[in-house]
Structure formats: structure tokens, C-alpha cells
Amino acid sequence: MTGPLAGRVALVAGASRAAGRGIAVALGAAGATVYCTGRTTRSTPSEMKRPETIEETAELVAAAGGTGIAVPVDHLDRDAVAALVARIDAEQGALHVLVNGIWGATTMEWNATVWESDLDNGLATLRRAIDAHAVTAHFALPLLIRSRGGLVVEVTDGTAGYNATNYRVSFFYDLAKAANLRMAFALGHELAPHGGTAVAVTPGWLRSEAMLDAYGVTETNWRDATAVSPHFAISESPTFVGRAVAALAADPDVARWNQQSLSSGRLAREYGFTDVDGSRPDAWRYVVEVQDRDLPADATGYR
């Protein structure tokens, strides 16, 4: 294998689809060996009821130039996560990149107050978005810090600045995404003495498989969805955030970002990569300057 991440080992927790899949494939394209974990497999679908699987992700990693290894793991299962890390240690002897991209919320009650929300569903969302990340970090970081320069990426939705002053669609969603931001800050504090770095990374309006399905479009004709949601013009593919994480992982000076909240758009300006269409969508600047001000949708100057 060749590429800036040749010889590096990554674990992408939550690699079945969306940002997790985009990140896993981009790491593979840079030459990494990528362990792709999740609960949706060809033989055992999760309650998400989506067709994407971790096996498909691993195959895409290999097609991109890396080594993809699919491992079914429920990251709330402590024994399963411990066994996963032990396997990585036995097979590779190191872990250089951990991407905590687990989400797994089956139903989101948008714009519902905490008292209007289904409590069981809300608490299950927090377990997937917070507890599963903590379990994974607990077992994976002792292996990661054995090699100096390790990177942890907490995948979230929204920058620290934006989320600090804006309510994010529901109590449970708001809390989950804020927690991921704070996890990166706390992990960065704990990793720094060992030469490690932790950051939070957010995509913009992500053209995930589920989002494309919701609009009845594909990655090829996604712009047709702007007829329904004009601000979808600022959307980005999962490849874009994948390239953001791959650029961070390949940066020998990545520690300068420690504990920070970063967006795919900001990292594209820093590292010079583009989305699959050659553009550099800057969704979070667009949200503040156009969408939240109720201005007409116009992505000119933002991609």
C-alpha cells in the first residue's frame, strides 16, 4: 500500500453508512488499514433497517486502496469492544486513529420538548451517542497511546461555537451532540501527555444515504432536492468529511488542533481538499450568514 497513511491502523466505530463510511473509505484511500465496525451486517441487520453494511464499507475501503476489515460490534457491549481492541492489538500491534462515529438513533422526535418526547427513545439515543463513545474510548485508548501521535476524532453535528448558542432541534439531540464536543475536549486533555490528539469534527448538511432516500434523489442528481429544500444547495457528500479526517490523520503537526471543534469546510480551506464535485462547501458559515438569517438560498461564495 502507498499513501500518507500507509502502515497506519484506524478503527472507525460506526462505519456502516453516512459520515462513518465516508471517513473509513477516505482513510483507506490514504493507505490505512481500517477496522470498520457497527451493528448492520449482511446476515444481521440492526433496528436502523438500512441496507448498508459494514462488509460493504470494508470492501469500499479496499477498493480505495486500503485494507478494510469488517467486525460486527455493538459498542455498548463492553466485552465485544474489549475483544475488538484485543484483536486489533493481536493482528496489528498498534492503533493510530480512533474515529468515534457511533450514532444509531432509530427515531428522532424533532422539535419535541423533553416532556413531549418518548423517554425510553430519548435515553436510548443518549446511550448510543454518549455511552457507546465512552465505552469505546475506555478500551481503545490504552492501545492508541502506545504509539505517540495517535488521533481521536469525535464525530458530531455542529461546531462548539454554534451549538453553544443555538438549540439543536430537540432536548436529546442537543444534549448528545454537545456531549460529543465536550468528549473531544476532555479526551484531548487526557491524551496530550501521551503525545495524542483529540478533536471534534462536524460535517455540514450531509448527503447521507438516508438523506438522499428521504428526498428521492441519488448522489448523481442530488441538486434536484433543492426544489424541495433550497438550502440543500450547501450540502456535502460523506467523502468530504472523510477527506477532512484523513487530512488530520496525515498531518505530522496534528497536535496543534488538540481539543478543538473543527468543521469539514474549515479543514478543506486548511488542507486544500475538495468534495467529489471539486467544490469546498462551507456549510457552517452558510448556516449562520444565510440560512439562520432567513435569506434566500444561495450557495454562491460558500462552495
VMD Tcl script that draws the C-alpha trace (Angstrom):
set ca {
  {0.00 0.00 0.00}
  {1.06 3.57 -0.65}
  {-0.24 6.88 0.62}
  {0.33 9.13 3.59}
  {-1.34 6.67 5.97}
  {0.37 3.50 4.74}
  {1.24 1.38 7.77}
  {-1.28 3.18 9.96}
  {-4.18 1.42 11.67}
  {-7.58 3.02 12.19}
  {-10.75 1.98 13.96}
  {-13.91 3.61 12.66}
  {-16.64 2.85 15.16}
  {-19.95 3.29 13.38}
  {-18.75 2.68 9.82}
  {-21.91 1.21 8.32}
  {-23.02 4.34 6.48}
  {-23.03 8.13 6.27}
  {-20.07 10.00 7.79}
  {-18.58 6.84 9.27}
  {-18.46 5.15 5.88}
  {-17.07 8.26 4.20}
  {-14.32 8.53 6.81}
  {-13.41 4.84 6.61}
  {-13.10 4.96 2.81}
  {-11.04 8.16 2.85}
  {-8.65 6.66 5.40}
  {-8.34 3.63 3.16}
  {-7.68 5.83 0.13}
  {-4.77 7.29 2.08}
  {-3.37 3.77 2.61}
  {-4.59 2.90 6.09}
  {-5.77 -0.41 7.47}
  {-9.29 0.32 8.67}
  {-11.37 -1.73 11.09}
  {-14.98 -1.00 10.17}
  {-17.39 -1.72 13.00}
  {-21.12 -1.45 13.52}
  {-24.23 -3.50 14.05}
  {-25.52 -3.79 10.48}
  {-24.12 -6.80 8.66}
  {-25.24 -8.79 5.67}
  {-26.52 -11.54 7.95}
  {-27.77 -9.44 10.87}
  {-29.41 -6.09 10.20}
  {-29.78 -3.61 13.05}
  {-33.00 -1.90 14.06}
  {-31.95 1.00 11.82}
  {-33.41 -1.09 8.98}
  {-30.98 0.35 6.46}
  {-29.42 -1.74 3.67}
  {-25.83 -0.51 4.13}
  {-23.48 -2.92 5.92}
  {-20.03 -2.89 7.46}
  {-18.93 -5.53 4.94}
  {-19.75 -3.15 2.10}
  {-17.78 -0.41 3.82}
  {-14.75 -2.68 4.20}
  {-14.96 -3.55 0.51}
  {-15.08 0.14 -0.40}
  {-12.02 0.73 1.78}
  {-10.16 -1.99 -0.13}
  {-11.31 -0.63 -3.49}
  {-9.99 2.80 -2.49}
  {-6.53 1.36 -1.85}
  {-6.51 0.45 1.82}
  {-7.22 -2.67 3.83}
  {-10.77 -2.91 5.14}
  {-11.69 -5.29 7.94}
  {-15.34 -5.59 8.95}
  {-16.03 -6.56 12.56}
  {-19.61 -6.71 13.91}
  {-19.63 -4.84 17.22}
  {-22.31 -3.32 19.41}
  {-20.28 -0.60 21.10}
  {-22.50 -0.69 24.18}
  {-21.30 -4.27 24.74}
  {-18.16 -3.92 26.86}
  {-16.96 -7.45 26.24}
  {-17.38 -7.05 22.48}
  {-15.42 -3.80 22.44}
  {-12.66 -5.28 24.62}
  {-12.44 -8.25 22.25}
  {-12.27 -5.92 19.25}
  {-9.34 -3.98 20.69}
  {-7.58 -7.21 21.66}
  {-7.99 -8.41 18.08}
  {-6.52 -5.19 16.66}
  {-3.60 -5.50 19.03}
  {-3.00 -9.14 18.08}
  {-3.30 -8.53 14.34}
  {-1.66 -5.11 14.02}
  {0.17 -4.39 17.27}
  {-0.94 -0.76 17.23}
  {-3.84 1.66 16.79}
  {-3.14 5.10 15.38}
  {-6.59 6.57 14.69}
  {-9.88 6.14 16.54}
  {-13.00 7.61 14.98}
  {-15.95 7.63 17.37}
  {-18.80 7.98 14.90}
  {-21.43 5.82 16.59}
  {-24.95 7.20 16.39}
  {-27.57 4.50 15.95}
  {-30.62 6.55 16.93}
  {-33.57 4.83 15.30}
  {-36.15 7.57 15.75}
  {-35.64 11.26 16.41}
  {-38.56 13.34 17.63}
  {-37.64 16.64 16.06}
  {-38.81 19.85 17.72}
  {-40.24 17.95 20.69}
  {-39.66 19.17 24.22}
  {-38.22 16.82 26.83}
  {-41.67 16.33 28.34}
  {-43.25 15.63 24.95}
  {-40.56 13.15 23.93}
  {-40.69 9.40 24.39}
  {-38.37 8.98 27.36}
  {-37.19 5.47 26.50}
  {-36.33 6.53 22.97}
  {-34.53 9.66 24.18}
  {-32.44 7.80 26.73}
  {-31.59 5.12 24.15}
  {-30.32 7.90 21.89}
  {-28.03 9.15 24.65}
  {-26.72 5.65 25.30}
  {-25.75 5.26 21.64}
  {-24.35 8.75 21.25}
  {-22.59 9.08 24.61}
  {-22.22 5.78 26.48}
  {-21.04 3.87 23.40}
  {-18.38 6.50 22.74}
  {-17.16 6.32 26.33}
  {-17.02 2.51 26.28}
  {-15.03 2.57 23.04}
  {-12.57 5.18 24.31}
  {-12.09 3.28 27.58}
  {-10.93 0.11 25.84}
  {-9.24 1.55 22.73}
  {-7.11 4.36 24.14}
  {-4.60 2.20 26.05}
  {-3.65 0.68 22.69}
  {-3.68 4.02 20.89}
  {-1.31 5.75 23.33}
  {1.29 3.01 22.91}
  {2.25 4.84 19.71}
  {2.83 8.57 20.08}
  {0.96 10.82 17.70}
  {-2.36 9.00 17.91}
  {-5.56 10.77 16.87}
  {-9.11 10.52 18.24}
  {-11.97 12.04 16.27}
  {-15.36 12.58 17.86}
  {-17.88 12.93 15.04}
  {-20.65 15.36 15.94}
  {-23.14 17.77 14.37}
  {-22.35 21.45 14.75}
  {-19.32 23.38 15.90}
  {-18.73 24.22 19.55}
  {-19.41 27.89 18.86}
  {-22.66 27.27 17.01}
  {-24.04 24.66 19.39}
  {-23.24 26.81 22.44}
  {-25.75 29.44 21.34}
  {-28.28 27.51 19.25}
  {-30.89 24.94 20.27}
  {-30.39 21.81 18.15}
  {-33.90 20.58 17.25}
  {-34.67 18.58 20.42}
  {-33.52 18.13 24.00}
  {-31.97 14.72 23.44}
  {-30.31 15.55 20.13}
  {-28.94 18.81 21.52}
  {-27.51 17.03 24.57}
  {-25.98 14.20 22.53}
  {-24.15 16.49 20.13}
  {-22.95 18.80 22.89}
  {-21.59 15.79 24.74}
  {-19.56 14.67 21.72}
  {-17.98 18.11 21.54}
  {-17.05 18.04 25.20}
  {-15.72 14.48 24.90}
  {-13.13 15.69 22.39}
  {-12.07 18.45 24.76}
  {-11.76 16.07 27.73}
  {-10.01 13.34 25.75}
  {-7.57 15.88 24.36}
  {-6.64 16.86 27.91}
  {-6.02 13.22 28.84}
  {-4.17 12.28 25.65}
  {-1.80 15.24 25.42}
  {0.72 13.93 28.00}
  {0.96 10.75 25.89}
  {1.51 12.58 22.60}
  {-2.08 12.10 21.46}
  {-4.64 14.46 19.99}
  {-8.43 14.55 20.19}
  {-10.73 16.73 18.12}
  {-14.41 17.02 17.32}
  {-15.24 17.06 13.62}
  {-18.60 18.00 12.14}
  {-19.77 17.68 8.56}
  {-22.23 20.19 7.20}
  {-25.58 19.19 5.75}
  {-24.62 15.62 4.95}
  {-25.89 13.81 1.90}
  {-26.11 10.52 3.76}
  {-27.81 7.53 2.22}
  {-30.87 8.15 4.38}
  {-30.99 11.84 3.46}
  {-30.81 11.08 -0.26}
  {-33.56 8.49 0.13}
  {-35.72 10.98 2.01}
  {-35.54 13.38 -0.92}
  {-35.87 10.66 -3.53}
  {-32.55 11.52 -5.17}
  {-29.11 9.98 -5.58}
  {-25.61 11.36 -5.31}
  {-25.71 11.90 -9.07}
  {-28.83 14.10 -9.16}
  {-28.86 15.41 -5.59}
  {-29.34 19.00 -6.74}
  {-32.92 18.11 -7.70}
  {-33.70 18.11 -3.97}
  {-33.15 21.88 -3.84}
  {-36.60 22.24 -5.39}
  {-37.96 20.98 -2.06}
  {-35.27 22.33 0.31}
  {-33.39 25.20 -1.37}
  {-30.70 25.33 1.34}
  {-29.75 21.77 0.37}
  {-27.55 23.55 -2.17}
  {-24.87 23.77 0.55}
  {-24.94 20.02 1.26}
  {-21.87 17.82 1.07}
  {-21.10 14.17 0.42}
  {-19.74 11.84 3.12}
  {-16.48 11.85 1.17}
  {-15.90 15.47 2.18}
  {-15.80 14.84 5.93}
  {-13.86 11.65 5.18}
  {-11.16 13.65 3.47}
  {-11.14 16.04 6.42}
  {-10.36 13.24 8.86}
  {-7.78 11.68 6.52}
  {-6.02 15.04 6.24}
  {-5.90 15.37 10.01}
  {-4.57 11.83 10.41}
  {-1.78 12.50 7.90}
  {-0.74 15.84 9.43}
  {2.52 15.47 11.40}
  {1.55 18.61 13.30}
  {-2.00 17.47 14.11}
  {-1.45 18.26 17.81}
  {-2.00 21.95 17.00}
  {-5.69 21.12 16.71}
  {-5.93 19.35 20.07}
  {-9.26 19.80 21.90}
  {-10.70 21.91 19.10}
  {-14.03 21.74 17.29}
  {-13.49 21.59 13.52}
  {-15.79 21.55 10.51}
  {-15.19 19.84 7.20}
  {-15.38 23.23 5.48}
  {-12.73 24.77 7.71}
  {-10.41 21.80 7.25}
  {-10.89 21.94 3.47}
  {-9.58 25.50 3.48}
  {-6.67 24.46 5.69}
  {-5.62 21.32 3.81}
  {-6.80 22.12 0.28}
  {-9.03 19.11 -0.42}
  {-12.40 19.25 -2.15}
  {-15.68 17.38 -2.23}
  {-16.33 14.89 -5.02}
  {-17.62 17.66 -7.30}
  {-14.48 19.77 -6.85}
  {-16.16 22.31 -4.56}
  {-15.44 23.24 -0.94}
  {-18.82 23.69 0.79}
  {-18.57 25.80 3.95}
  {-21.87 24.81 5.49}
  {-21.50 26.26 8.97}
  {-20.60 29.72 7.69}
  {-23.55 29.46 5.31}
  {-25.92 28.44 8.11}
  {-25.00 31.49 10.19}
  {-24.84 34.03 7.38}
  {-27.67 32.84 5.12}
  {-29.94 30.12 6.46}
  {-30.40 31.38 10.04}
  {-30.99 34.90 8.77}
  {-33.86 33.63 6.59}
  {-32.18 34.87 3.44}
  {-32.92 33.26 0.06}
  {-30.90 30.13 -0.54}
  {-27.74 30.99 -2.45}
  {-24.56 28.98 -2.01}
  {-22.51 31.35 -4.16}
  {-19.28 32.06 -2.31}
  {-19.91 29.23 0.13}
  {-18.83 26.33 -2.07}
}
mol new
graphics top color blue
foreach p $ca { graphics top sphere $p radius 0.5 }
foreach p [lrange $ca 0 end-1] q [lrange $ca 1 end] { graphics top cylinder $p $q radius 0.2 }
display resetview
